[in-house]
């Protein structure tokens, strides 16, 4: 890990309680990415502030069920993995309304 990447990692750890090095499953080309896993919307916002301060390109990853859709980004310095933000905040079955966080998965999706 380069000195610059070490600084970014420390700043991300101050913003969010879980940061890891990319395991090769994130989009993008070039050097390995860092993966931040915020546990709250406040942490997600803090991670984005760190990314902006370090001029990082960000790739958001929700539940991970549709990673193959669309054109992969040319560069991805930081993956913000939203899987820890998986709560269903509201469900009104009769009105066909559901409000969920970005990492929530729908039953039957892979």
C-alpha positions in Angstrom: 0.0 0.0 0.0 1.4 3.4 -1.0 1.8 6.3 1.5 -1.1 8.1 -0.3 -3.3 5.0 -0.1 -2.4 4.6 3.6 -3.5 8.2 4.3 -6.8 7.6 2.4 -7.4 4.4 4.4 -6.8 6.2 7.7 -9.2 8.9 6.7 -11.8 6.4 5.6 -11.5 4.5 8.9 -12.1 7.8 10.7 -15.3 8.2 8.7 -16.6 4.6 8.8 -15.9 1.7 11.0 -15.1 -0.9 8.3 -12.7 -0.5 5.4 -10.9 -3.2 3.5 -8.8 -3.7 0.4 -10.6 -4.8 -2.7 -10.9 -8.6 -3.1 -11.0 -8.3 -6.8 -14.8 -8.2 -7.1 -15.3 -4.5 -7.7 -15.5 -2.8 -11.0 -12.8 -0.6 -12.5 -9.3 -0.9 -13.9 -5.9 -0.2 -12.5 -4.7 -0.3 -8.9 -6.6 -2.2 -6.2 -9.5 -0.2 -4.8 -10.5 0.3 -1.2 -13.9 -0.8 -0.1 -15.8 1.2 2.6 -18.7 -0.4 4.3 -20.7 2.4 6.1 -23.1 1.3 8.8 -25.3 4.4 8.7 -26.2 7.2 6.4 -24.1 9.5 8.4 -21.0 7.3 7.8 -21.9 7.1 4.1 -21.9 10.9 3.9 -18.6 11.0 5.8 -17.1 8.5 3.4 -18.2 10.6 0.4 -16.6 13.7 2.0 -13.3 11.8 2.3 -13.6 10.7 -1.3 -14.1 14.3 -2.4 -11.2 15.5 -0.3 -8.9 13.0 -1.9 -10.5 13.3 -5.4 -11.3 9.6 -5.6 -13.7 8.1 -8.1 -16.5 6.3 -6.3 -18.4 3.2 -7.3 -21.5 2.5 -5.2 -22.4 -1.1 -4.7 -25.9 -1.9 -3.2 -27.0 -5.5 -2.5 -24.6 -6.8 -5.2 -27.3 -8.5 -7.2 -26.8 -6.6 -10.5 -23.1 -6.0 -10.7 -23.0 -7.2 -14.3 -25.5 -4.6 -15.6 -24.3 -1.6 -17.5 -20.9 -0.6 -18.7 -18.2 -1.1 -16.0 -16.5 2.1 -14.9 -13.0 2.8 -16.3 -11.7 3.7 -12.9 -12.8 2.9 -9.4 -10.6 4.2 -6.5 -13.2 3.5 -3.8 -16.1 1.1 -3.7 -18.8 2.2 -1.2 -20.5 -1.1 -0.3 -24.0 -0.4 1.0 -24.7 -4.0 2.1 -24.7 -3.0 5.8 -27.5 -0.5 5.0 -30.1 -3.1 4.3 -33.0 -2.1 6.5 -36.6 -1.9 5.3 -37.8 1.4 6.7 -41.4 1.2 5.5 -43.6 -1.4 4.0 -47.3 -0.8 3.1 -48.3 -3.9 1.3 -51.8 -2.7 0.4 -50.4 0.4 -1.2 -47.5 -1.5 -2.9 -45.0 0.8 -1.2 -41.7 -0.1 0.3 -38.9 2.2 1.5 -35.6 0.5 2.0 -31.9 1.4 2.3 -29.5 0.9 -0.6 -28.2 -2.5 0.5 -31.6 -4.2 1.0 -32.2 -7.3 -1.1 -35.4 -8.4 -2.6 -36.2 -12.1 -1.9 -35.4 -14.3 -4.9 -32.6 -12.0 -6.3 -29.0 -13.1 -6.5 
